[in-house]
Amino acid sequence: MHMDYRKSLKDITEDCITQNGDSIMDSRLCIIDAEFRRGFDLVKNYGKSITIFGSARLESGSKYYESVEKLAGEIANLGYTVVTGGGHGLMGAANKGAFNAEGGSSLGINIELPLEQTLNEYLDESVEFHHFFSRKVILAYSAEAYIYVPGGFGTLDEFFEILTLKQTHKIPDTPIILFGSEFWKPLEEYFKNTLLKSGEETISLNDLNLYTITDDIDAIVEIVKNAPVRDDISNKHHLGNHE
C-alpha cells in the first residue's frame, strides 16, 4: 500500500479511526503503520544523508548555534541531505545551514507535541509523527553518519539508542560524532568513572571507541567524506515503495 507522506497526520488519524470503527487497538496500529510508510516514502526520495540530533531550546543566542549552522552547511555542500527532528533551536540551525547550502537538501522529521516542536522554516520537505519510536526509526534510517550536538533528554535518548545499535551490531559501523566537547566530555567521564568502575564494569573499554567527541568542524567533514555509503542505502527506493 502506498502512503502519501504529504497527507497530514490529522487526516491519517481520522482515516484510521473511520476504517477501524470501535477498535482502538486496530486504529492505533493503522496510525503506526502509516507513520512508518510515510516516513520511508519521504526518505527514499533522497540519497546519502547525515542525521543531526540536538536541542530545540538553544536558539540563535547560544554559543553553539552558528557552529552547528556552519557544520551542516559544509556537509550539505558535499551533496548530503541533512536530516533533523525539524524543530527550532540547534535543529533549526542545522536545517538553516543545509537549506542555504548549494549541494544538499534539508529534511525535518517532526514530532507532534502539545506545547512545543513547531517546524522551523529551513526545510525542503518534512513529515510529522505522533509516536517517538517510529520517528526515531526514520531519523536513523540509512544515514552515513550521526552527529549529536548539545541537547536534552530527547537528544540523549536518540544518542543511546544509536550507540546501543552500533554496540550490538544491529547497524553497520556508522560514525557517531558528538560535537561540542565541553558538553559531551562530562558524559564520557561518567562512562569512565561509573560504567567502567573497576570490578563493577557494565560496558567494555572498547565501547568508548564507538563514538568521537570533537569541536573540529574540518575533522567532522573528513569523517563524513570517508564514511562508506551504507549497503542498505541502495535499497531505499525498494523499502520506500509499498505496493
Secondary structure as UniProt FT lines:
FT   TURN            5..6
FT   HELIX           9..20
FT   TURN            21..22
FT   HELIX           24..43
FT   TURN            44..45
FT   STRAND          49..53
FT   TURN            60..61
FT   TURN            63..64
FT   HELIX           65..77
FT   TURN            78..79
FT   STRAND          81..84
FT   HELIX           89..99
FT   STRAND          106..111
FT   STRAND          125..129
FT   HELIX           132..140
FT   TURN            141..142
FT   STRAND          145..148
FT   HELIX           153..167
FT   TURN            168..169
FT   STRAND          176..179
FT   HELIX           181..190
FT   HELIX           191..195
FT   TURN            198..199
FT   HELIX           205..210
FT   STRAND          212..214
FT   HELIX           217..226
FT   HELIX           231..235
FT   HELIX           236..240
//
